[in-house]
Amino acid sequence: MFEGMVVMATILVVDDSAMDRRLAGRLLEKNSEWDVLYSTDGGSALRTLDLHLPDVVLTDMQMPGMNGLELVTEMKQRFPLIPVVLMTAQGSEELAVEALQKGAASYVPKSELAHDLQDIVSRVLAASNEERNQSRLIHRMQKIEVSFVLENDLTLIPSMVSYLQQVIISMRFCDEAERLRVGVALEEALLNAYFHGNLEVSSELRETDYSAYYELARQRSRELPYKARTIDVDASLSPLQIRYTIRDDGPGFDPTTLRDATDPANLERPCGRGLLLMRTFMDEISHNEAGNEVTMIKRRPADDSNGKESSVA
């Protein structure tokens, strides 16, 4: 996905395992536009950050000294604009869920590094760089409601996320780290509508055969009725709350059958990854009875000074 999206970047890989560091580094270095730095634990990563500010930090969870959760917590205070992607393995699930709640931007299971690492880092980079690469929209905007009907085209999803992210910036709704996390949740909801809703490709297939999953998606994207389906996006944004409703034309599903994506036992499964990020990064998630529509709500914390600035700007 998102092939051809090239972003010049430096990525810091943090892992106490030399073998795992080399594996992640080799996968990242396949992109000639990326430079890779290395640290052996959270403490050495912070020392590296003091000297060289990377664009993304990719970190293991279980490390001696300062672990991945502690690194995320420290970076939230000292380097809030640098997104952190977690590498999870069996035994680190609970730490990873807590790290996502404390500010990490995304995660990739170590068992899926070869398949997913470049794609996930590319998506986090693109979202993180939007504020630096684009001008702010209307600074004094107090409320906006927009509706879109997107044809079932995967390339429209990054543009949709980018536009709504810029609206968040214009509303001064939250800090950079929270803006990025809201963007990740929005992107995951749109991808679910595209793959699972309109193309009816089950994430369970991805658990058993990664190649077959994307081959079926490519095939159906060119066939009726799948290619004629659309994604409806309704967004309502104010200084106090943002609300996204995303609806696909697929047959839907029974929302009561969803696994608890926030259960650490399910963290290593590709099935439910998007829902985990959506539920972690947003304050409220709900599905309609038909199962082809999701509504996500994010509220501004009561003590957030950005809201006060925006309300009087």
N, C-alpha and C positions, 0 to 999 in steps of 0.2 A: 504494500500500500504506500501511497504518497511517493512513488518513484519519481526521481528527477528533482526532488526538493533538496537542494544543496545549501547548506549553511556553514560558513567558515566558523570554526569553533575549537575551543580547547576543553578537553574532558579529563577530569581527575578521577582515576580508578583507585578505590581504597579497599584493600583486602589483605588479610594477614597470610593467606595462602598464596605462595608464589605461583603455583600451577593455575589457580583460578584468576590471579591477576593477569598472567600471560594470555590465558584464554580470552578473557574479556577485552584485553588490549588488542590482540590480533583481530578480533571481530570488529572493533571500532576502527582500527587502522586500515581496514578495507576501504573506508571512505577517505579518499585522498585529501579531502578538505578539513579533516579533523586531526588535531594534534592530541596526543595522549600523554598525561603525566601519571605518576604512580605514587601511592603512599601505602604503608603497611598497617596502619591503624588510625583511629580517629585523631589521636594526638598529633601524629606526624602530618595528617591531612590538614589540620588547622595551621601548623607551621608552614606548610606549602601554600595555603590560602593567604597567609600574611605576605608572601613573596610574589605569588603568581595567582591572579584571580581567574579561575577557569569559568567557562560558560555553564557547565553542568558538572555535578559530582555524582559518580556512580559508586555506591558503597555496599559492602557486605554488612550483614547485621551482627553476626557473632564474631567478635574480635577481642583479644586481650587488651587491657587498659581501657581505652574509650571505645565502646561498641557503637554500632550504627545508630541506635536510638539516641544515645548521648550526643553523637555528632550532629544529628538532625536538630536536636534541641539547642545546641550551641550555635549552629549556623543560623537558626531562626533569629537569634539575637544579634549575631555579629555580621552575618552575610545574608540578609533576608532576600536579596534579589537573585541569589544563585540557587537554582532548583536542584533538588536531590532526588535521584532515582535509586531505589533499593534493589539489591540482589538478594533474593530470599532462597532459603534451602530448608529442608525438613528440620524441624527443631527451632526455627527462628520465626515461626508464624505469628506468635503473640507479640513479639517485639516489633515485627513489621507492621501489624495492624496499629499498634500504638504510635509508631513513627509516622504512619500516614495521617493519623489524627493530630499529630504535633507539627506537621508542616511539610513532609515529603511530598513530592509532586507525582510520583508514580512508582511502579515496581515491576520487576521481571523475575520469574523463578529461574534459578540457576539451570534447571533442567531444560529451560526454553531459550537460553541465551543465543544459541545459533540461529533460531527461528525469529526471535522477537527483539533482540537487543538493539540493532540498528534502527528498526522502525520506531520503537518506543523513544529512544534518545532523539531521533529526528523530530518526532512530534512534540516532545517537551522543549527542544531547542526552538522550534518554530513559534510555539506559543510564548516562550520567554522573551524572544527577540522582537515581538510585535511592537511593544511600547517604544523600543529604541529605534525601530525602522519606520514608524509611521507618525505623522503629526497627530496631536490630540484632536478629538472632535469638539463639539460645542461645549465649552467649559461650564456654562451656566445652566445647562439643561437640568430640569427638575423632575421630569417624568417623560417616559417614552413607551409607547405600545406599538409593536410592529408584528406583522404576520407575513410569512413566506410560504410558498408552495414550491418545493424543490423537486425537479425531476430526479429519477433514481440514478444519480450520477455521483460516484464516489469523490470526484475531484471538487465538487461543490462544498463538501463538508468542511475542509480547512478554511475556505472563504467565509462560510457561515459563522464558524467559531471566531474567526478573526474580527468580523464586523461586530458581533455581540460583545467581544472582549473590549473593543474600542469604546463601545457605549458604556461599559462598566468604568473605564478610565474617565470618560467625560463626566460621569455621575459622581466621581470620587467616592465610589462605593466602598472600597476596601484597599488594603495595601497590595503590593505586587505579588507577594506569595499567595495570598488568598485569591487574587484575580486569576492566577495561573491554575489553581486548584479548581475553581469554578469552571474554567475553560476545559480542563481535563474531563470533568463530569459531563459537561455539555457535549463534548466530542464523543465520549463513550455512549451517551444516549442516542446520538445521531448514527453512530456506527451500528448500534443494536437495531435501530429502525431500518437501516440499509440491509445489513446481512441477515439478521434473524427475522425481521418483520417482512420487508418487501421481497427479499430473495428466498426466504424460508430455508436458510441454511442453518442447521442446528450446531450450536457450539459443542455439543457432545461429539460430533464428527471431528472437530478440531482436536479433541483430546486423544482420539485414536489414530487420525491420519491428517496431519497438517496440510500436506500437499493436496489431498482430495478435497479438503474444505475450501481452499481458495480456487481450485479448478472448478468445482461445482458453482461457486459464486460467479466466476468469470463467465461460465457457460450460461447461467440463468440471467445475467445482466444483459445478454443479447437476445433473450427469448421472451415471447409473450406467455403469460400475462405479466411476468415479473418486470420487464423493462419499461412497461407503461405505467407502473405504479409511482406514486409520489410520496414525499414526506412533508407534512404540514408542521410548521414551526411558529408558535405564538410566544412572544416575549413581552413581559411587562416589567419595567424597571423604574424604580424610584430611589431616592436617597436612603430609604429604610428597608427596602425589600426588592429582590429580583425573583421573577417567576417565569419558568420555561415550561411550555407544554409541547411535546413532540409526538406526532401521530403518524403512523404508517398505514399503508393500504393492505397489509397482510391479514391473514385470518385471525391473528391474535393468539393468545394462550391463556391458560388459567393461572392468574397471578398467585393463587394460594399454593401452587406446586413449587414455587421458587425456593431453592435452598437458602439457608441463612448465609449470605455472602460474607457477613462480618465474622462468622465463626472461623477462628484461625485454622481449623482442620480443613477448610475448603480453600485456603489461600493458594495452594500449589496447583489448583485445578484451573485450566484456562476457562472452563465453563463457569460463568459468574464473576469473572474478573471486572468487567465493566460495571456491574451492579455494585460490587464492593466499593469501587472508587466513587460512584455516584452517591451511595449512602454515607460514605465517610466524609466526603467533601461538601455535601449539601445538608441543610437542616431538616428537610422533609422531602420524602419521595413517595408518590402514590401512583397506582395504575388504575385505568378504568376497568369496568367489569369485563369488557371484551378482550382486554389484554393487548390492545394495539396502540395504547396511548399512555405516556408517562408524564407526570407533572413533578417538577423539581423546584423547591423554594429555598432561597438563601436569605437569611435575615442579618442585618447589620447588628453587631453587638451593641448593647445599650450604652456602653461607655466609649464607643468609637468616636474620636474627635473629628474624623473625616466627615461624618454626617452633619456635625455642627457647622463646619466650614461650608459644606455644600448648600445647606439650608439658608445661609445668609449671603452667599456669594453673589 
